[in-house]
Amino acid sequence: MLLALFATALGYCLIVEGKNQQNKAAHTGTEVSVPAPISVKKVASVITICIAYYALVAVVTFIPATIVFLFCLMWFMGERRWKLLIPLSIITPLILYVIFAIGLSVRLP
Amino acid sequence: MDIIQGMLPYFVDLKFIFFVFVGALAGLFVGAIPGLSVAMATALLVSITYTWNTHDAMATIMGVYVVGVFSGALSAILINIPGTPSTAASTLEGYPLTKKGLAGQALGCSFGSSLMGTVLGGLMGLIFAPVLGHYALSFGPPEMFMLALFGMTAVASLTGSSVSRGLLAAILGLLVGTVGLDYFLGVTRCTFGVAELYGGVPQIPLLLGLFGVSELYSLIFKKSIGAGTTTDAPDVKSQFEGFRAVFRYKKAMLISAVIGFIIGVIPGTGATIASFTSYGMARSVSKEPDKFGTGHYEGLVATDTANNASVPGSIVPALTLGIPGSGTTVLFISAFLMHGMQPGPSFFSNYLPESNAIFITVILVGVLASIVGIFMAKYMVKVVSLPTYILGPIIAIFCLLGAYICRNKVNDLFIMMVFSILAIFLKKYNYSLPAFLLGVILGPIIEPNFFRALAISNNDYSIFFTRPICIVLWLMCAATLLMPKLISRRTAKKGVESK
């Protein structure tokens, strides 16, 4: 209840702040700064790849899921050289498995 | 004398030194790469070191935390892009020095200043933290409630773009902190039937979502972080020359160490403000103020000593009062909680060896990192321009490991994703992430102490306004809320006068 009251008051403060900024901008002839747009498509794709990876890891275990994930994400981020994509996707999860599961005795999914 | 006696066992414990070294080495690379945040690395280490013994875990976490600030100067000096926000001021003198062909000397000077900053700050922490801890013992539930409230208002008002936004982020954090079992009524709140949420929102997935996976979303828009810049490997000899230059500016170094430490202690301020403040101070007391901005060692000494001295400073309120001095220290508190230690007034009476070990680690990290840094600089230069298609997937995999390791539950991975999506919106609309996180962490301190205080006073709210410490804390809350407004008004006035 207390939190809701505070949040409402602060929300009102933000509206007032925004209006003041708009008035100021109208007086000085400058534009009100708005947040820079982000590519929703790109971010949503990465979120989907990550969620798919985290779901896959529970089914097919860490190494195979990570190989597929690394390949997909690096491809999505613009890497097209097969000579780099394939070795990196395979070697990285193996190295991580050796460090964490064998070296540090950490239980991996 | 007691302090020196307490320090000796740590300096001869090879296992302890090894873990400090591992943390320092990791910190050197994490800090050097712009885009990889120290907060992310700390969050990751908190989870990886979850099952380790407390000393080893703290040694490694401290290594990354301290050296992250230390090594962020590398990319600031060489390519004019600060590795961490706290090293933004290092570009003022560091990059002009690089342009003069003195990159090696600038790096040596930065490493030397960072060494002095961590050593002097660590010593001040060893001396002053127990004193503050002693006074904090007299705090009861109303004072603890007020203290948590003060910490939240300080972080909210000083880390975000506006006070209202910061406070709203903190309230949102408090709301997330209420998820789980109610301590007083025994009912569950906002768990939606998910068993994993009965004990509250798990902190590690939350931390990694906010600071780890969310970094990945910004990395996908860049090809390489240091793209378009050329970096030459600095040689060891020129770095030693710069290292020696630090001691030509002892006055600037000492003043900056004290300023850095004091600013670090104030909740919500941190290394960035410390380095800019001491740069201004060093310029005003310098014999050669005209040289500032053109590649002057004195300015670099001031910025890099101050931001490193603020690190041990920010740990002091975290340990003694349970209130973090900076955004990253919030993670530090959660590391203690993970290891079953509750930071707060009784910390020094319960965990004196551990608390001393922390400041000793700071000193040790400073010494090790400066030596390692000088010899590793040529390799760190190469890491600075690592392509994002390698960095991004590695971050995602490490976040998976971090979130999964603590409880071995796949659901935690999805909780992490939820908070990473929330972080996109918080960042986009300039809501402070540290303030949000602090709300989540301080929720379990604020709520029980609020109800305990009311139980003591038979539901009389005046208990929060009549006790002397509470009154002081109310005044401090008001001061932190008004400070940003006063500063911006003063800056605007100065701007008009100068025109």
Boltz contact constraints between the chains, C-beta under 6 A:
constraints:
  - contact:
      token1: [A, 3]
      token2: [B, 171]
      max_distance: 6.0
  - contact:
      token1: [A, 3]
      token2: [B, 174]
      max_distance: 6.0
  - contact:
      token1: [A, 6]
      token2: [B, 171]
      max_distance: 6.0
  - contact:
      token1: [A, 7]
      token2: [B, 171]
      max_distance: 6.0
  - contact:
      token1: [A, 10]
      token2: [B, 164]
      max_distance: 6.0
  - contact:
      token1: [A, 10]
      token2: [B, 167]
      max_distance: 6.0
  - contact:
      token1: [A, 10]
      token2: [B, 168]
      max_distance: 6.0
  - contact:
      token1: [A, 13]
      token2: [B, 164]
      max_distance: 6.0
  - contact:
      token1: [A, 14]
      token2: [B, 164]
      max_distance: 6.0
  - contact:
      token1: [A, 35]
      token2: [B, 428]
      max_distance: 6.0
  - contact:
      token1: [A, 35]
      token2: [B, 429]
      max_distance: 6.0
  - contact:
      token1: [A, 42]
      token2: [B, 220]
      max_distance: 6.0
  - contact:
      token1: [A, 43]
      token2: [B, 217]
      max_distance: 6.0
  - contact:
      token1: [A, 46]
      token2: [B, 220]
      max_distance: 6.0
  - contact:
      token1: [A, 50]
      token2: [B, 396]
      max_distance: 6.0
  - contact:
      token1: [A, 51]
      token2: [B, 417]
      max_distance: 6.0
  - contact:
      token1: [A, 54]
      token2: [B, 413]
      max_distance: 6.0
  - contact:
      token1: [A, 58]
      token2: [B, 410]
      max_distance: 6.0
  - contact:
      token1: [A, 70]
      token2: [B, 393]
      max_distance: 6.0
  - contact:
      token1: [A, 73]
      token2: [B, 393]
      max_distance: 6.0
  - contact:
      token1: [A, 74]
      token2: [B, 389]
      max_distance: 6.0
  - contact:
      token1: [A, 74]
      token2: [B, 393]
      max_distance: 6.0
  - contact:
      token1: [A, 77]
      token2: [B, 220]
      max_distance: 6.0
  - contact:
      token1: [A, 77]
      token2: [B, 389]
      max_distance: 6.0
  - contact:
      token1: [A, 77]
      token2: [B, 392]
      max_distance: 6.0
  - contact:
      token1: [A, 79]
      token2: [B, 389]
      max_distance: 6.0
  - contact:
      token1: [A, 106]
      token2: [B, 405]
      max_distance: 6.0
  - contact:
      token1: [A, 107]
      token2: [B, 408]
      max_distance: 6.0
  - contact:
      token1: [A, 109]
      token2: [B, 404]
      max_distance: 6.0
